[in-house]
Amino acid sequence: MSKGRSAHALGGVCLIWQVVLMAATRSKVWEVPTTSSNFSESLQWQPHCHYRHHQDRVTITAEIPPRLDGTWLSTRCEVRPGPEFLTRSYTFHPSRHFQALQHYYADSGCENPAYSLAIRGRLRLRQASWITRGATEADHHLSGVAIVVHSLAAKQKLTSRLPPSCVGPSLARLVPGRPLDLYNTRAGRGCLEAMGFTMMELDLVRVETQHHGHGEKIQELFLGDIHTDWTQRTHYRPTGYQQPLQSAMHHIHPCLVCALVYRSTEQRPPVIPRQTQTQTQTPISLSGLWVSQQCETRPTVLFLTREFHFDPDQQAWEGIYRHYSDPLCSQNTFTLRASGHYAQGNPSVKVPGATEFVFKVTEVRVTAEDESTAKLLNRTKPGKCGQAGEWKVGEEQGLSATHGCTVLGIKLPHKEYELFKVELDHRRHPLLYVGERPTDGSSPDRPMRRATSFQAPLKLCSGTETQPPSRYGSGFKSKQVQVDTNGTGRVTQILLVVFGSALCSWNLVF
């Protein structure tokens, strides 16, 4: 079996196992599959930045099912795997119909529009997801997709990567500025699939409302993630999220990009002026402490926050990964502390504005934060994950002696080929974008596996008001073991999680 088919088969087995696991361990909240029920979550969220004041605290709420009515917008030039550069504007109506505009660009600053897609369809919300806790599953039905190319160069580039059967009858008739139907109720989807087009992102939905201490309200729409492998994206059922869209009514201020995207049409795509772009023009600087801005969700049911400290003088780093069992990161299950060294490479050719790095992970330490996780780790075989039988809640243990931890998918030492990018947010605060993890759970341990898109950005904390950690580490990411801390039959759940985690992370190298 080829490597690609093997990975795909493993991913399918993992997905099946996750369904079995969640069905066996779900709490009563997730036994409410109809949209007539309403469940809300809330959390007082405060990132680990010591300079933040009380009035900056944010209360985050999320309702199941979510309320989608209205228009949702990109707040920046987005990067998808490939890479693809785009902006989005999605409008949902009470009738369940939606219109979506996707504008694609030839550059990473979204200054040079290539083509736009006008998408129409219907969306039906279904039930709370049993795989991605906090999300709502949905079904979408497309009724039409039209394309408008914005230059002859864009047309030539687009048609050059499509099969003749598509270019002949359809795209050959493309005229810059004039809409052309790519799909309707009478036409097939052959050209859409050849373009890598998918709206499977609509099949996983979550809306979060941020209530800021100073009275500001921000609403964000999280839609399903796009598979990092181009060949898998058109039939991939998402379990994580893309970077969120923000409500046209309740978004960050100021947001010039929001206004440009809101006023756009398929024939008049937004062009983001260079002076408003947040990308830094100076060499990338990692010095300081970088932290997650919110609870992060990744594919395969991962909830976590990240915290990085970089020491450029020593080219050393430390990464702290706090894992949780819930989508608001309120129930801590275990914490990973990884460390090592890094080397900065060349500016990225594929993703202009980004920089290539190589990180080496030499040490990882784990802390079990609840009794379930401690019991799980104590059931590992001797020599496979720290000192077997010695795991205790709140006590950190190193993994160097066992060269990692099989059940967590960690192997030491380990090297990763990373992609970093620094931008400024709407308040001119630095943001650090780290390369997106492969959807199939593998590791970017070779140059050709380096990411072409990014995870949620990290925010720079005030360097003068934070203390550096006792040891340094690097951009290491971990696979989370999903532990239900509130359900019954905990021993059975632990055994299921141990087996499922070992199955899905067996070929992982960190």
Steps between C-alpha positions, in 0.01 A plus 500: 500500500633847412591745770215736412240222495636361826466838670148539360402156625643576845305826506180313422564247776569784745177678402298181550664443835422857608134447421499179705685674782272801512190280482631301796602799712271791408329687780131590507570835336600323178193278500295795371516461120220732395530870425191572706711466815723782613822464696728790588854508630678788665845560636689790654803493273828666590815422300823444689626856453583668828461850361128460430270694732167392644303705249663303215349172613273331249195283563444257213162341436391244241152370425405164355346524246668823386320801354645559154269771360694792357826561315840370612829641370871441473705738715826444313646343188453130576740218416374151420713188438651495156553787553188692401443865591143618536237710675146379581155649552219261601135602551243271666124556493221379733367297204818287524625634168850645479719695261878477522767705327854368480762727345832337403824691445833453328693642795521456879389859564168469310590794274473317167159331452507188283140377504186503714238234571135582569342206680132438576337225699315386811629400841324275750630485856483149642630401845777570746812326373599182680855530365582871536352605833343848491430488125177446307484270201321621188412398146546734206345484155640706213262651246752699298864606467610777263854615427635839393865528395660839537778486240619298201807393700274362773294312240809344346638392836165355605440304180859371489441278805160366392428195282405558132151363560434791733682773311335417166128536566515733799801714579591564138206744491636702792523874439655721769228675698213286368338230722495142376303217662728219611224308672121502517225244550547378142880489483749271670774588747795378296657843458446590865682190621784557255543848647516354850176680585303377800244638741537213745606770747128569549452150645654602836387827659563689823422862597675668792408834653768695685373739766782740586524678834479842334168417332624387159332197343663285232340200328706243314388223265720189503456275197659162431869472416638441150711186459870577461529237224354642178393153379288444814329836538192449281367205705651571842249526786644767732567445871685828565457864398639761264582848622161655586293751308361792698149643504439807285309643795736400782865495393831643612549874461659645302481245216549649154525152348153419637355805325670418170380138508147602600466734200646250254319315220616221273581764236656743746728303733658677797855620443686541827725809478861436591500766771215321682657157490617374836797303371827631640765613255792456741691173563305260719573525873384228738641644822259494794199305622218410257163363620170375359227763473222246554431131547611324182336203329691273266392202289458166678342657808780712646436793734804688620683825566861567405774711656845551341812669628788564260858598582660619173844538660511130587269398213304313766128467563242356734140410415228435756189320374205485737246239388133499597194278470262783397483766226529791745820365657362493853573134590876442488601138430877521454780746423801450273821699538729457197843654446789506256672723247412655165661641189354770277501427128413692185188699414231269370458481123156338522359739762651846450540687827561179697835358614621142513634355826635168622419402860659222704316357799743355752292481817131459587348499847137407575273587791178304555241758608221261599465151643376349173811605310730379779331158493526488122874571503554249780354228278771541237763228468832551685751686287233649270396823680705625795500307827210258478287500814657824626265751335325724755265793455686832495849344488713556188690209351761497223489272195869501404579166667235323290575707186147635499154360569330257265144565620542876440674452164825662620847388393824660618711657366298639212540758221225701329502728195291801586352812341468820704349836420470816712219751441346788691140495620251788476664660806850458356584220746726225360344163412696182431360251249645147523460244222180296495528139612435227237136391517593131495689535830845452348799723573680753274827313553618553142540818295232390251251470787544858611166679549356742245235645734476598866345423837322758714740789575685544828521841665819656635495568872695793642858379522587728790214375715537124453765274643689263265450130569760285672580304182444564134315313229360504138190500277390154596141387471340202667210265447251527784346207680130578535390431858145542628533627856131523580353170379450164669677173429835676506717188494333380181546844344869502590559164335315618188705818487829314549424262214359769272790737559761231443324395179476851358847621603700183438681634192541852634851633556551820701 
